[in-house]
Amino acid sequence: MIVFKLINKQDIYSIIPLLNMLNDAIADDILKQRLDEMLTQGYKCIGIFDEDKLIGICGIWVLTKYYVGRYIEPDNVIISPAYQNKNIGTKLMIWISEYAKENGCIASELNCYVNNKRAQKFWEKEGYEVIGLHFQKKY
């Protein structure tokens, strides 16, 4: 049985193997440092479990911006390959939507890499629309 639940702060490092699936160029010690800092900034992570086995994750942020109001931002969604194409992503989005509404959110926004066509197709299927571009400048 697939279960969605927030991962406790003391168990947050359990998500690192899944984060490595997204980007294995970031060392585990750096991921730990970043997770520690993110937790102080309101980061939470949803775990997707098959029994006690962590098979997927989705970070979430509840934020407020003047143009949209209070919203939720799903971040770094990954589901283990063996569990993909089983409607788990859609069920996760339902869970997130309910969580968002319980926490006073009126919208959901996210970022998606321009070269990730599969994810773009998923987000569009889930009702998301492209409303802008995400720019970055590194220092």
C-alpha contacts under 8 A as a table, 3 or more apart, distances in Angstrom:
res1	aa1	res2	aa2	distance
1	M	50	D	5.66
1	M	51	E	6.12
2	I	48	I	6.81
2	I	49	F	5.52
2	I	50	D	4.73
2	I	51	E	6.82
3	V	48	I	5.79
3	V	49	F	5.13
3	V	50	D	6.54
3	V	51	E	7.50
4	F	46	I	6.51
4	F	47	G	5.71
4	F	48	I	4.77
4	F	49	F	6.38
4	F	92	L	7.20
4	F	95	W	7.43
5	K	46	I	5.44
5	K	47	G	5.43
5	K	48	I	6.82
6	L	44	K	7.00
6	L	45	C	5.70
6	L	46	I	4.38
6	L	47	G	5.85
7	I	11	D	6.41
7	I	12	I	6.33
7	I	44	K	7.44
7	I	45	C	5.72
7	I	46	I	5.85
7	I	47	G	5.78
8	N	11	D	5.29
8	N	12	I	6.35
9	K	12	I	5.15
9	K	39	L	7.66
10	Q	13	Y	7.76
11	D	14	S	5.70
12	I	15	I	6.05
12	I	35	L	7.59
12	I	45	C	7.79
13	Y	16	I	5.56
13	Y	32	K	6.63
13	Y	35	L	7.84
14	S	17	P	7.11
15	I	18	L	5.47
15	I	19	L	6.27
15	I	57	I	7.09
16	I	19	L	4.88
16	I	20	N	6.10
16	I	28	D	7.01
16	I	31	L	7.21
17	P	20	N	5.06
17	P	21	M	6.68
18	L	21	M	5.10
18	L	22	L	6.93
18	L	56	G	7.01
18	L	57	I	7.35
18	L	78	I	6.78
18	L	79	I	7.91
18	L	80	S	7.53
19	L	22	L	5.21
19	L	23	N	6.42
19	L	24	D	7.62
19	L	76	N	7.75
19	L	78	I	7.69
20	N	23	N	4.99
20	N	24	D	4.42
20	N	25	A	7.77
20	N	26	I	7.53
21	M	24	D	6.23
21	M	78	I	7.83
22	L	76	N	7.72
22	L	78	I	7.19
23	N	26	I	6.51
24	D	27	A	7.35
26	I	30	I	6.67
26	I	31	L	6.74
27	A	30	I	5.39
27	A	31	L	6.38
28	D	31	L	4.92
28	D	32	K	6.16
29	D	32	K	5.09
29	D	33	Q	6.34
30	I	33	Q	5.06
30	I	34	R	6.13
31	L	34	R	5.09
31	L	35	L	5.99
32	K	35	L	5.11
32	K	36	D	6.14
33	Q	36	D	5.19
33	Q	37	E	6.40
34	R	37	E	5.13
34	R	38	M	5.99
35	L	38	M	4.94
35	L	39	L	6.12
36	D	39	L	5.39
36	D	40	T	6.90
37	E	40	T	5.33
37	E	41	Q	6.76
38	M	41	Q	5.03
38	M	42	G	6.66
38	M	43	Y	5.36
39	L	42	G	5.47
39	L	43	Y	4.81
39	L	44	K	6.84
40	T	43	Y	7.23
42	G	61	W	6.36
42	G	62	V	7.38
43	Y	59	G	6.90
43	Y	60	I	6.09
43	Y	61	W	5.36
44	K	59	G	5.74
44	K	60	I	5.34
44	K	61	W	6.55
45	C	57	I	6.66
45	C	58	C	5.64
45	C	59	G	4.17
45	C	60	I	5.88
46	I	57	I	5.50
46	I	58	C	5.16
46	I	59	G	6.09
46	I	60	I	7.39
47	G	54	L	6.49
47	G	55	I	7.66
47	G	56	G	5.97
47	G	57	I	4.73
47	G	58	C	6.83
48	I	54	L	5.87
48	I	55	I	5.63
48	I	56	G	4.71
48	I	57	I	5.78
48	I	79	I	7.98
49	F	52	D	5.93
49	F	53	K	5.31
49	F	54	L	4.61
49	F	55	I	5.56
49	F	56	G	7.00
50	D	53	K	5.17
50	D	54	L	6.61
50	D	55	I	6.61
54	L	57	I	7.90
55	I	79	I	5.94
55	I	80	S	5.37
55	I	83	Y	7.36
56	G	77	V	7.51
56	G	78	I	5.39
56	G	79	I	4.07
56	G	80	S	5.89
57	I	76	N	7.53
57	I	77	V	5.73
57	I	78	I	5.53
57	I	79	I	6.57
58	C	74	P	6.32
58	C	75	D	5.84
58	C	76	N	5.65
58	C	77	V	4.37
58	C	78	I	6.63
59	G	74	P	5.71
59	G	75	D	4.67
59	G	76	N	5.94
59	G	77	V	6.90
60	I	72	I	6.67
60	I	73	E	5.44
60	I	74	P	4.63
60	I	75	D	5.74
61	W	72	I	5.62
61	W	73	E	5.10
61	W	74	P	6.76
61	W	75	D	7.75
62	V	70	R	7.06
62	V	71	Y	5.77
62	V	72	I	4.53
62	V	73	E	6.42
62	V	100	A	7.83
62	V	105	C	7.57
63	L	70	R	5.66
63	L	71	Y	5.54
63	L	72	I	6.29
63	L	73	E	7.59
64	T	68	V	7.33
64	T	69	G	5.07
64	T	70	R	4.21
64	T	71	Y	6.06
65	K	68	V	5.68
65	K	69	G	5.18
65	K	70	R	6.69
65	K	71	Y	7.97
66	Y	69	G	5.56
68	V	71	Y	7.21
68	V	106	I	7.93
68	V	107	A	7.30
69	G	105	C	7.78
69	G	106	I	7.09
69	G	107	A	7.95
70	R	104	G	6.84
70	R	105	C	4.84
70	R	106	I	6.02
70	R	107	A	7.09
71	Y	100	A	7.31
71	Y	104	G	7.94
71	Y	105	C	4.54
71	Y	106	I	5.67
71	Y	107	A	4.74
71	Y	108	S	5.27
71	Y	109	E	7.04
72	I	100	A	6.05
72	I	105	C	6.30
72	I	107	A	6.51
72	I	108	S	4.77
72	I	109	E	6.44
73	E	108	S	5.69
73	E	109	E	5.10
73	E	110	L	5.26
74	P	77	V	7.23
74	P	96	I	7.99
74	P	108	S	7.62
74	P	109	E	7.23
74	P	110	L	5.86
75	D	110	L	6.74
75	D	111	N	7.47
79	I	83	Y	6.46
79	I	84	Q	6.23
79	I	89	G	7.81
80	S	83	Y	5.53
80	S	84	Q	6.57
81	P	84	Q	5.22
83	Y	86	K	6.24
83	Y	88	I	7.61
84	Q	87	N	7.53
84	Q	88	I	7.17
84	Q	89	G	7.94
85	N	88	I	7.40
86	K	89	G	7.91
87	N	90	T	5.43
87	N	91	K	6.44
88	I	91	K	5.06
88	I	92	L	6.05
89	G	92	L	4.96
89	G	93	M	6.30
90	T	93	M	5.08
90	T	94	I	6.40
90	T	126	E	7.19
91	K	94	I	5.07
91	K	95	W	6.32
92	L	95	W	5.03
92	L	96	I	6.17
93	M	96	I	4.95
93	M	97	S	6.01
93	M	126	E	7.73
94	I	97	S	5.04
94	I	98	E	6.28
95	W	98	E	5.28
95	W	99	Y	6.19
96	I	99	Y	4.98
96	I	100	A	5.95
97	S	100	A	5.04
97	S	101	K	6.24
98	E	101	K	5.23
98	E	102	E	6.19
99	Y	102	E	5.11
99	Y	103	N	6.27
100	A	103	N	5.08
100	A	104	G	6.37
100	A	105	C	5.04
100	A	106	I	7.63
100	A	107	A	7.99
101	K	104	G	5.13
101	K	105	C	5.21
101	K	106	I	6.86
102	E	105	C	7.53
105	C	108	S	7.68
109	E	128	Y	7.93
111	N	134	H	7.15
112	C	116	N	7.08
112	C	119	A	7.16
112	C	120	Q	6.83
113	Y	116	N	5.35
114	V	117	K	7.10
116	N	119	A	5.53
116	N	120	Q	6.37
117	K	120	Q	4.96
117	K	121	K	6.17
118	R	121	K	5.22
118	R	122	F	6.39
119	A	122	F	4.94
119	A	123	W	6.17
120	Q	123	W	5.18
120	Q	124	E	6.16
121	K	124	E	5.23
121	K	125	K	6.17
122	F	125	K	5.07
122	F	126	E	6.28
123	W	126	E	4.97
123	W	127	G	6.51
123	W	128	Y	5.44
123	W	129	E	7.92
124	E	127	G	5.14
124	E	128	Y	4.95
124	E	129	E	6.30
125	K	128	Y	7.36
